[in-house]
Amino acid sequence: MFRFIVRRLLQLIPTLLGLSILLFIWLRRLPGGPETAILGERGTPESRAAIRRNLGLDEPILIQYGRFMKRMLRLDLGVSTSTRREVTTEFLQRFPGTVELTVTALIIAIGVGIPLGYLAARKRGRFLDHASVGGSLIGICIPVFFLAYVLKAIFAENLNWFPSSGRQDPTIGATRVTNFFVLDGLLTREWDAAFDAIWHLVLPGIALASIPLAIIVRITRASVLEVLGEDYVRTAESKGLTESVVRRRHVLRNALLPVATSIGLLAGSLLSGAVLTETVFAFNGIGAFVAESISNRDYPVLMGFIMIIALVYVLVNLLVDLSYSFIDPRVRVR
């Protein structure tokens, strides 16, 4: 197990190195350039040349890339051209919100999707099966931003059951430790602050979880149906094992392998796809910040965001690979 973890971590090096090269070249091929983002369309040729000289953009491309990699190794993502603040500081303040929202969406998607998919497979051809399949199709087809607006209009603005924006009520005056608002409330035992942060996560979490939930339901259903037709399941049932034992040891464990793979892929997509949800609910996460950076051509922010998402994505899939050996005892990581 330890050798496998070390080997997978070493595989991160060429992956991230290749991504950094592609990202570095792509951002410098975009029209406008950083000088346009700083000076606007009315910048003179002299002022543009001065900006490029100050940023080192007039030097050979290999020297620029070497300087970029040195900063990345020091976790120095540069200075945002729009906010004039350190990109690392901006990420430390905003990224925890996106992580909290992503974790909330995953909890909803996994907690509802796996049981519903399993029940749909067990009740194949009945009302629950048809309802879950139809509901999953609707969940995939409905755009996230549309569902977010509907949830906000009904449950926040009309019924006033949930807050309509933000991560936490600013009047609470909660203590900040990690910028993970829920965790901060638990660490400082400010239970009202933790509960309020959770309450702010409900609507955006449901909106963001809609597509992953639908995907998990369909994958779980298909996987369980496939496992139920295997010989070892019929053998276990013929041996007189109880339904709960057959379900837990033989059906669920084997059916969860493809589900775990899909969860790993969905986690990365949720982190990078929370832009619309955060925009609708004015959720102070990294998504809205990156959306503004795209329009402002804020290259340091875009480069840092993509590299961090890539790192998180690879680490999540490493955890998924490690989970295989716990889900199915036949799978051993060597």
N, C-alpha and C positions, 0 to 999 in steps of 0.2 A: 504493500500500500504506500509506504513512504517513498519507495523508488518511483512509483507511478506519479505521485504528486510532484516530486522533483523534476521528473522528465516532462510533465505537462507545463510546469512553470518555466522550464528552459525553452519550451516551444513558444512561449509568449514573446521571447526576444525577437526572432525573425518575423513573427506576425506583426508586432507593433512597429518594428523597423520598416517593414515593407509598407505598412499603412502610413507611417510618417512621411516616407518618400512620396507616395502618391498624393497625400494631402498637401504636402509642401508645394509640389508642382502644380496641383489643381488650383490652389488658392492664388498662386501667382499668375495663372492664366486667366483669371476672372477679369472682366473689363473694369476699367476705372482705377483699381489699385488703391492702396491705403492713402495715397496723397489726395485722391478725390474724396474719400471719406472724411478726411481732416479739413481740407480746404473748400470742398464743395465744387460745383461746376465752374465757378468764377475764378478759380486759382490761376495765376499767371504761370507761364513756363518757368520763370525764375524761382517762384515760390515752390512749385512742384519739384523742381530739381533739388532745392534745398531740403525739402522734406525727405526725398528719397536718399539724399546724402546723409541726413541725420539718422535715418532708420537703417542705413547700411544696404539699401536696395540697389545701389550702383556698383556693389562689389560682385565678384564672380559667384555663381550660384552655389558652388561647393562650399565656399566660405560662409555664405548665408545659411546653408543647411547645417554646417558644423556648429555655428553659433546657436542655431535653433535647437539642436540636439543637446548642447550643453545646458541651455536654459531648461529644457524639459527634464533632464536628469536632476536638476536642482529644484524641480517643481516650480520653476519660474515661468509662468505662461505669458509674461509680458504685461503691457498696460493697454487697457481698453481704449480705443480711439474715440468712443462715444461718451463714456463716463469719466475718462481720465483716471481711473482707479486700477489698482492691480487686479488682473483677471483672477488670480488665485484667491484674493480676498472676496471677490464677487461670488466665486463658486462656493467658497466655504459658507457664505451667508445664504445662498439660494439653493444649492444642490440638496441639502437635507430635506427641503420641502418636497422636491421632486421624488426623492427616495421614499419619503413617508407616503406620498400619493401612490407611487408604484406598488409598494408593499401592501397598502390597503386594497388596491385593485386586484392584486394577486390573491390575497386572502379571500376576497369575495368570489373571484373566479374559481379558485380551487375548492373552497368550502362548499360552493353550490354546484359547480360543474361536475366534479367527480361523483358525488352521490346521485345527482340527477342522471348522469350518463349511465351509471350502473343500474339504477332502477329502470331506466328506459330499455336497457338491454334485457333485463330480467322480465319486463312486461312487454316484450316485443309484440307488435301488432295491436296493442291495446291503446286506450285513450292517452295514458301517460306517455307512451312511446311517441305517438303522433304529435302530441302537444309539445314535447321536448324538442323533437326534430323541427317542427314548424317554428317554435320559438327561437331555436338556434339560427335558423335561416333569417328570421327577422332581425336578430341581434347582429348578424354579420352585415346585413344590407343597410341598416340604419347608420348614417354618418354619426360619428362621435359628437361633433359639435352640435348637431341637431338634437340629439338625445340630451346633451348637456343643457341646452336652452330650454327644452321641455321640462326637465326635472327642476331647473331653477325657477321657471315661471310658475309651476304648479306647487311645489313643496316649499319653496323659499319665499316667493313673492305673494302668492295667493293664500296658501295655508299658513305660511309663516312658521313652519315646523323646523326648518333648518336655516342656518345663515346662508346668505346669497353670495358672499365673497370673502376673500381673505383666508388666512391660516388660523387666526385666533382673534378673539375680541381684544382690541388694544387697551380697553379700560381695566382689564384684569391685572395688568402690571406683573406679568410672570417673569421669573428669573431665567436668564438665558445661560446655559452651560455648554450645550453642544449644537444649538440651533435646530435640533430635532425636538419640536415643541412637545410632542407626546412624551418622549423620553425625558426631557427636561422637567416636565411636571411630575413624573414618577420619581426621578432622582431627588428633587427638592421637596417631595411630598406635598406639592401644591396640586391637590387632587382636582380642584375646580379648573385649573389651567389645563391639566391633562385631558379632562373630560371635554372641555370646550374645544381643544385642538382635535380630538377624535370626532366631535360633532361637526366640525368644519370639513372633515375629510369624507363624510358619508356621501353627499351628493356627487362631488367630483370623482370619488372612488367608484361609485356605481356606474357613472358615465364612462369612465376609462376602462372599467372591467367588462363592458358589454361584449365587445368582440372577443377578448380572450375567453370569457365564459362560454360563448357559443362554440368556439373552437374546441375547448376542453370537453364540453358535453358530447360533441360529435365524435371526437377521437376516443373518449372513454367508452362510449356506446359501441363503436365499431370494434375496439380492442376486446371488450368483454364478450361480445358476440363470437368473436373468433376463438377466444379461450374456452368458452362454454362448449364448443364443438370438438375440443381436443380429447384424445383418448384418456389421458391421465385424470381428467375431470370426471368422465363417466366411470372410470375405475374407482376413484375415491367415493363416488356416490354409491356404487355397487357394494363397496366394503362396509356400508352402513354408517359412514361418518355423518355427523350432523351438518345441517345446511350452513351454520355459522362457521364451522371448521373448514368446509369446502370453499366457502366464499372467501375467508380470510387467507388461508394457506395456499390455495390452488388457483383461485380465479383472480382475486385482486392483485396479488403479488406479480403474477405474470402479465396481467393487463396494464399495470401501471408503468411498465418500461417505456412504451411509446408516449404515454401521457407525460412522463417526466421529461422526455426529450422536448416535447412541445412546450412545456412550461419554461424550460431553459431558453428556448428561442423567443417566447413571448415576453419574458422578463426584460431582455435587451430591447425589444421593440417598444415596450411600454415606457422605458426610460427615455428613449429618443422620440416617442410619439405623444408625449404629454403636452405638447405646445398648445393645441386647440383647447383642451380641457382647462388648462391653467389660464388661458386667455378669457374664456367664458366666465370663470368664477373668480377672476382677478386674484388668482392663487400665486403668491410670490415665490415661484419656483424658478428653475433654470429654463423651462420651456419658453415662457414669455420673454425672458431676457435674450435667449438665442434668436427668437423671432424678430426682436428689435435689432439685433446685431446683423441679421441677414439684410434687412432693409438699409442699415447704416454702413454696410460693408466693413463690419468690425472684425477683421481677420484674426487678431489674437484670440478673441472670444470663440469664434468658430473653430479654430484649430484646437484650442484647449478642450472645447466641448466634445468634439469628435474623438479626440484621443482618450478622454476620460470614459466616454461611453464604450469605446472599443475595449478598454481595459476591464471595465465592469462586465461587459458582455462575455469576454473570455473567462473571467473568474466564475461567473454564474454557470457557464457550461462545464467548467471544471467540477463544480459542486454537483451538477447533474450526473456527470460521469461517475463520481464517487458514490452517489446515491444508488447506482445500479446494484452494487454488491450488497446493499442493505435491503433493497426491494426484493430482489430475486437471489436466493442463495446459490443458484447455478452459475451466476455471473460473478466471476472473481477478477478483481483488478490485479494485474501482474506488472 
